[in-house]
Amino acid sequence: MHDESTVVLPKVGSRWRRVRRICLAVVGGLVLAGVGAFGIGYLAWEVPDPQQVAAETQQSIVLKYTDGSEMMRIVPESGNRIVIQDLGEVSGPMRQATLAAEDASFYTNGGFDFTGIVRAVFAQLTGSAGGGSTLTQQYIKLATGDDEHSYARKFKEIVLAFKMTNEQPKDEIFKAYLNTAYYGRGAWGVHAAANAFFGKLPRDLNASEAALLAGMVQKPSENDPRVDADQANWRWTYVADQMLANRMVDPGQRAAMRMPETRERFAWRGEEMSGPLFHVRERVLQELEQAGFSAQNLHQNGSTVITTIDRDAQRVAESAMAAEAADEPENLRTALMAIEPGTGAVRAYHSGDRQIGGFDWAKAAQPPGSTIQPFVVAAGLMEGYGIGEVYNGQSPQEIYGATYRNTGACPDLSTCSVRAAMSGSAETAFLNMTTKFGPEKVRDAALRAGISPTAGGKPSMQERDGEVGIRIAMGDYPVSTVDIARGYATLADGMRSQPHFVQKVLDSNTGDELADFATEPESAFSDEPEESKDIAGNVTESMRRSYPSVLLNDPALGGLATERPVAGNNGIAQFGGSPDKTLTSWTAGFTPQIAVAVSVSASDEKGQPQPVLGSSSSTMGNRVWQQFMKAYLEPRPSQEFMPFNPIGNYSEPNPLPAPGEAMLGTTPR
């Protein structure tokens, strides 16, 4: 008998068969859709022609001052791109190095690598480094200038790479890549690159030179040994090792390869340009590349770049340097960096070198002398020790078994407070401060202010063994002019900003803004912005009696007619410890509107440091700093420094520390 209440369930096997059919149908639909899209793209999209690409890149990049007036145009020189007609014009090592660096399976793949695509998709999903572009895909990307991180761009790149592989011989594709790749230094194509880096024809490149050039395309500025020697050496080693791994060189040949010496960055171009603007241009292009705007993209789009450089300020910096250096020795090296506190915008930049393509001395690490001492004060304030504390400023004085002498002195040793030590350049007092706070705390304060953690590719402000000694208070550990300017800008408001040369990038056709480079400042000396501002305000107060302040505010010395709030410090680094030989002289100071550091040093023809000759040379930085600050500030209204809360012992005490005592009357917070 049939029970109508009984429910008849379908068999489990039949249910899963339906699910499987649905899944297969969905997958099949997706595959068909993908194949259909691939086919449509294959028919509709054209492979870029190398000759046409070359012609389209000949557009100027326009750099402008912050007011919109034109600074310069970066125009590719005639002959900058010379198209090779046959792969035989390129040496075997150069061809092998290119394949080793970019696509070892080039001659066997179908234009794209499936496993590489999977890696690229995973990298994009996870935000990790990695990619899977074949050399053919890279030609498509280079030729179109489309470097957008999207699946649509990647899909089109794969379709065109497959189409190009089907339509053209591999040698022709390889030649197109070598003619299109951007190697840095304004050189497109392997012919121009061989000349730019080595003064050679591409057929004459050896394995070591080829490994360097092949590695340039990945990061055309950062991989340049004249820009970043450590990064360049890492990339060169990678390419050379890939040549060995792919049996393009044998172990003996690899062992014989050496990092090659390149020409000066722009020795081959012979451009007419002032030294300072040359280095401004280099810093701008480097910053743009790091933000994803390669020179090739900029040339293809004919982009306009609004810099942060103030036209009048830059001209004052150049004229002041030129006037003061006119009668000085040719080996004098000067640098000026002007940064706007709170924004990090670089308003003026002077490399100091009189030759185009020469070394950028504003980035050179040099002993800062007394200009590092405000960060000693900051370290104490971070521990609760105020600027009214008294320290032993006697000279000479034995500290930790060594004898130290002051270049200056406290006006009265009985009142050698932080303020007096700062204005009197009493180094022994700062050594005693460092003994009390700990030299590591001084280094930490300097790093928090924006001093670079590295110098010459190595950790800065420490000994070779990693220890930080009390001589950090003497400014014996090298830092750059850029570092001091940035650190002093931080002291103006307690907020650390990243120095930048680019304000924004505009599309030349529409005028639309493509990118804004403004940065958000960070609290420097504490996680609490108000506490950081208090620390910076106390340091600033200790610097108000400085010689730079006198220079700016005394009309009898050529200063401003109206007194301005200003803080600063001078520094002298001695050559070989000799008190009568100056290695580097510094003048640095700031107002609420601008922070400026000037350094003066000397070197021989090989770039080795030499003593700065004569009292005129050693005081040149004072005069340049004064001229710049006066011209920059005169048309601007006077501003007061920010209000702050005193920290620790703030008042001016009188007790005299006994010899050997670090300090008296300390009041930790």
Buried (B, 14 or more C-beta within 10 A) or exposed (E): EEEEEEEEEEEEEEEEEEEEEEEEEEEEEEEEEEEEEBEEBEEEEEBBEBEEBBEBBBBBBBBBBBEEEEBBEBBBEEEBBBBBEEBEBBBBBBBBBBBBBBBBEBEEBEBBBEEBBEBBBEBBEEEEEEEBBBBBBBBBBBBBBBEEEEEEBBBBBBBBBBBBBEEBEBEEBBBBBBBBBBBBBBBBBBBBBBBBBBEBBBBEBBBBBBBBBBBBBBBBBBBBBBBBEEBBBEBBBBBBBBBBEEEBBEEEBBEEBEBBEBBEBBBBBEBEBBBBBBBBBBBBBBBBBEEEBBBBBBBBBBBBBBBBBBBBBBBBBBEBBBEBBEEBEEBBBBBBBBBBBBBBBBBBBBBBBBEBBBBBBBBBBBBBBBBBBBBBBBBBBBBEBBBBBBBBBBBEBEBEEEEBEBBBBBEEBBBBBBBBBBBBBBBBBBBBBBBBBBBBBBBBBBBBBBBBEEBEEEBBBBEEEEEBBBBBBBBBBBBBBBBBBBBBBBBBBBBBBEBBBBBBBBEBEEEEEBBEBEEEBBBBBBEEBEBBBBBBBBBBBBBBBBBBBBBBBEEEEEBBEEEBBBBBBBBBBBBEEEEEBBBBBBBBBBBBBBBBBBBBBBBEEEEEBBBBBBEEBBBBBBBBBBBBBBBBBEEEEEEEBBEBEBBBBBEEBEEBBEEEEBBBBBEEE
